[in-house]
Amino acid sequence: MKYLLPASRELIYRNADSLLEEVVLRNGGELGCRAKENQGFLLNDQKIGNKKEKGLLTLFKQLDMQPDQTEFKYYLSSLYTKYGRARILYIPRHLLEKMKRYYTEVRPESDSNQLLLSSSNNSYGQPISKKFASEIFLKIKLKVMDKMEYMPTLYARIQDISLSTYHHLRHSFGTDIFYELCKGQNKYYESITTTSAVYLETARRLGHKVDGRNSPEVTKRYIHSCGHRENLLKEVA
């Protein structure tokens, strides 16, 4: 089962040992980032063809200038994505605020254009590795599982996370997008096909191929996950 309920995700975020770890974990669950894609958060504006895409430093200024704005568009370069498919991320305000706080208060001094830098002794000030997100998720998952075992009554309504991985955060994000789009269009998720606007928009948000041989299988995963989502919600209720 690849779906993590919102409460499970929040529990994982809250048990992060640093702001860097929390941002990386939230990038998976709130933006749908793959582990490697955490390297794609760049500080300076990017020039893509004849168009300038806003970097995080520009978004940080926008954060202060527009206090009522709830989400911010960020261009994730194809250099950091699977299949070389660039896409737009919609960063919620609270997450961009955490990124800004990390940049101003925690981030090691460095000339690197990447936001997320290692603070470990052997790679201090260097961009985090492709495996950093997966390693952090495993560490935090084991920490949470110890708490669940020690205080079972307190965590009785939290689902089993023993087989979960960082990629399950991304999959949960995608499932929620798929489910909410179905709900918004008053469609039952079992009825969605690969030509549906719901499917195409979900694929766009996640950077999936929509014209490949395996496209129908991608759709099926989210249909099944919506069923798991409903069953899990019933169980914890």
C-alpha positions as CSV (number, residue, x, y, z in Angstrom):
1,M,0.0,0.0,0.0
2,K,1.6,3.2,-1.2
3,Y,-0.8,5.7,0.2
4,L,0.0,7.6,3.4
5,L,-2.9,9.4,5.1
6,P,-2.5,13.2,5.8
7,A,-2.2,12.5,9.5
8,S,0.6,9.9,8.9
9,R,2.4,12.4,6.7
10,E,2.1,15.2,9.3
11,L,3.5,12.8,12.0
12,I,6.5,12.1,9.8
13,Y,7.1,15.9,9.2
14,R,6.8,16.8,12.8
15,N,9.4,14.2,13.8
16,A,12.1,15.6,11.5
17,D,15.3,16.4,13.3
18,S,16.0,19.7,11.4
19,L,14.3,22.3,9.2
20,L,16.3,20.9,6.2
21,E,14.8,17.4,6.8
22,E,11.3,18.8,7.2
23,V,11.5,20.8,4.0
24,V,12.7,17.7,2.1
25,L,10.0,15.5,3.5
26,R,7.3,18.1,2.8
27,N,8.6,18.5,-0.8
28,G,7.7,14.8,-1.3
29,G,4.2,15.0,0.3
30,E,3.1,18.5,-0.6
31,L,4.7,19.0,-4.0
32,G,5.1,15.4,-5.2
33,C,8.9,15.6,-5.6
34,R,11.0,12.5,-6.3
35,A,14.0,12.1,-4.0
36,K,16.4,13.4,-6.7
37,E,14.2,16.4,-7.5
38,N,15.1,18.0,-4.2
39,Q,18.3,19.1,-5.9
40,G,16.3,21.2,-8.3
41,F,15.3,24.0,-5.9
42,L,17.4,26.9,-7.3
43,L,18.0,30.3,-5.7
44,N,18.5,32.5,-8.8
45,D,16.0,33.1,-11.7
46,Q,16.3,30.7,-14.6
47,K,16.3,31.7,-18.3
48,I,14.4,29.0,-20.3
49,G,14.4,30.0,-24.0
50,N,13.2,33.5,-24.1
51,K,11.4,33.3,-20.8
52,K,12.6,34.0,-17.3
53,E,11.4,31.7,-14.6
54,K,11.4,32.8,-11.0
55,G,14.0,31.4,-8.6
56,L,13.4,31.0,-4.9
57,L,15.1,34.3,-4.0
58,T,12.5,36.1,-6.2
59,L,9.7,34.0,-4.6
60,F,10.9,34.9,-1.1
61,K,10.5,38.6,-2.0
62,Q,7.1,37.8,-3.5
63,L,6.2,36.1,-0.2
64,D,6.7,39.4,1.7
65,M,5.1,41.6,-0.9
66,Q,2.0,39.6,-1.3
67,P,0.8,38.5,2.1
68,D,-2.5,37.1,0.8
69,Q,-1.0,34.9,-1.9
70,T,-1.5,31.2,-0.9
71,E,0.6,29.4,-3.4
72,F,3.6,30.2,-5.6
73,K,4.6,28.8,-9.0
74,Y,8.1,27.3,-9.3
75,Y,9.6,26.0,-12.4
76,L,11.4,22.6,-11.8
77,S,14.1,22.3,-14.4
78,S,14.3,19.2,-16.6
79,L,17.9,18.8,-15.4
80,Y,16.6,17.4,-12.2
81,T,13.5,15.4,-13.2
82,K,12.8,11.9,-14.5
83,Y,12.5,11.6,-18.3
84,G,13.8,15.2,-18.5
85,R,10.3,16.6,-18.2
86,A,10.2,20.0,-16.6
87,R,7.1,20.9,-14.7
88,I,5.5,23.6,-12.5
89,L,5.3,23.1,-8.8
90,Y,2.7,25.0,-6.8
91,I,4.4,25.7,-3.5
92,P,1.9,26.4,-0.6
93,R,2.7,29.5,1.4
94,H,3.6,27.7,4.6
95,L,6.2,25.6,2.8
96,L,7.8,28.5,1.0
97,E,8.0,30.2,4.4
98,K,9.9,27.2,5.8
99,M,12.2,27.3,2.8
100,K,12.9,31.0,3.4
101,R,13.5,30.4,7.1
102,Y,15.9,27.6,6.2
103,Y,17.7,29.9,3.7
104,T,18.1,32.8,6.1
105,E,18.7,31.0,9.4
106,V,20.1,27.5,8.8
107,R,21.6,27.1,5.4
108,P,25.4,26.8,5.3
109,E,27.2,29.7,3.6
110,S,27.9,28.7,0.1
111,D,28.2,29.9,-3.5
112,S,25.9,27.1,-4.6
113,N,22.8,28.0,-6.5
114,Q,20.9,25.1,-4.9
115,L,18.8,25.8,-1.9
116,L,19.2,22.6,0.0
117,L,22.7,21.9,1.3
118,S,24.3,19.3,3.5
119,S,25.2,20.1,7.0
120,S,27.1,16.9,7.7
121,N,30.8,17.1,8.4
122,N,32.0,15.2,5.3
123,S,29.9,17.2,2.8
124,Y,29.2,20.5,4.6
125,G,27.9,23.2,2.3
126,Q,27.5,20.9,-0.7
127,P,24.2,20.2,-2.4
128,I,22.3,17.3,-0.8
129,S,22.8,13.9,-2.5
130,K,20.2,12.2,-4.7
131,K,19.7,9.7,-1.9
132,F,19.3,12.2,1.0
133,A,15.5,12.3,0.9
134,S,15.2,8.5,1.0
135,E,17.8,8.1,3.8
136,I,16.1,10.8,5.9
137,F,12.6,9.2,5.4
138,L,13.9,5.9,6.6
139,K,15.5,7.5,9.7
140,I,12.4,9.4,10.6
141,K,10.1,6.4,9.9
142,L,12.1,4.2,12.3
143,K,11.9,7.0,14.9
144,V,8.1,7.2,14.5
145,M,7.7,3.4,14.6
146,D,9.6,3.3,17.9
147,K,7.2,5.9,19.4
148,M,4.2,3.9,18.1
149,E,5.5,0.8,19.7
150,Y,6.3,2.5,23.0
151,M,2.9,4.4,23.2
152,P,0.5,2.3,21.2
153,T,-2.6,3.9,22.7
154,L,-1.5,7.4,21.7
155,Y,-0.8,6.3,18.1
156,A,-3.7,3.9,17.7
157,R,-5.2,5.7,14.8
158,I,-2.0,6.0,12.8
159,Q,-1.8,3.5,9.9
160,D,1.1,1.0,9.6
161,I,4.0,2.8,8.0
162,S,6.6,-0.1,8.3
163,L,6.8,-0.6,4.5
164,S,6.6,3.1,3.5
165,T,9.3,4.9,1.5
166,Y,10.0,8.5,0.5
167,H,8.4,7.8,-2.8
168,H,5.1,7.0,-1.1
169,L,4.9,10.7,-0.1
170,R,4.9,11.6,-3.8
171,H,2.4,8.8,-4.6
172,S,0.1,10.1,-1.7
173,F,0.3,13.6,-3.2
174,G,-0.7,12.3,-6.6
175,T,-3.5,10.3,-5.2
176,D,-4.9,13.3,-3.4
177,I,-4.7,15.4,-6.6
178,F,-6.4,12.7,-8.6
179,Y,-9.1,12.2,-5.9
180,E,-9.9,15.9,-5.5
181,L,-10.0,16.5,-9.3
182,C,-12.5,13.7,-9.5
183,K,-14.5,15.2,-6.7
184,G,-14.4,18.7,-8.3
185,Q,-15.7,17.3,-11.6
186,N,-18.3,15.1,-9.8
187,K,-16.8,12.0,-11.3
188,Y,-16.3,8.6,-9.8
189,Y,-12.6,7.7,-9.8
190,E,-13.3,4.2,-11.3
191,S,-14.7,5.9,-14.4
192,I,-11.5,7.9,-15.3
193,T,-9.7,7.0,-18.5
194,T,-6.3,8.0,-20.0
195,T,-8.1,10.7,-22.1
196,S,-9.9,12.3,-19.2
197,A,-9.0,15.8,-18.1
198,V,-8.5,14.5,-14.6
199,Y,-5.9,12.0,-15.7
200,L,-4.1,14.5,-17.9
201,E,-4.0,17.2,-15.2
202,T,-2.7,14.7,-12.6
203,A,0.0,13.6,-15.0
204,R,1.0,17.2,-15.7
205,R,1.3,17.9,-12.0
206,L,3.5,14.9,-11.4
207,G,5.6,15.0,-14.6
208,H,4.3,11.7,-15.9
209,K,4.3,10.7,-19.5
210,V,0.8,10.5,-21.0
211,D,1.6,9.1,-24.4
212,G,3.6,6.1,-23.5
213,R,2.9,2.4,-23.6
214,N,2.5,2.3,-19.8
215,S,0.3,5.3,-19.4
216,P,-2.9,3.3,-18.6
217,E,-1.0,1.5,-15.8
218,V,-0.2,4.9,-14.2
219,T,-3.9,5.7,-14.2
220,K,-4.8,2.3,-12.6
221,R,-2.4,3.0,-9.7
222,Y,-4.2,6.1,-8.7
223,I,-7.6,4.5,-9.1
224,H,-6.6,1.7,-6.8
225,S,-5.0,4.2,-4.4
226,C,-8.2,6.2,-4.2
227,G,-9.9,2.9,-3.0
228,H,-7.1,2.4,-0.4
229,R,-7.5,6.0,0.7
230,E,-11.2,5.6,1.4
231,N,-10.7,2.3,3.2
232,L,-7.9,3.7,5.4
233,L,-10.0,6.7,6.3
234,K,-12.8,4.4,7.4
235,E,-10.4,2.3,9.5
236,V,-8.9,5.2,11.4
237,A,-12.3,6.8,11.9
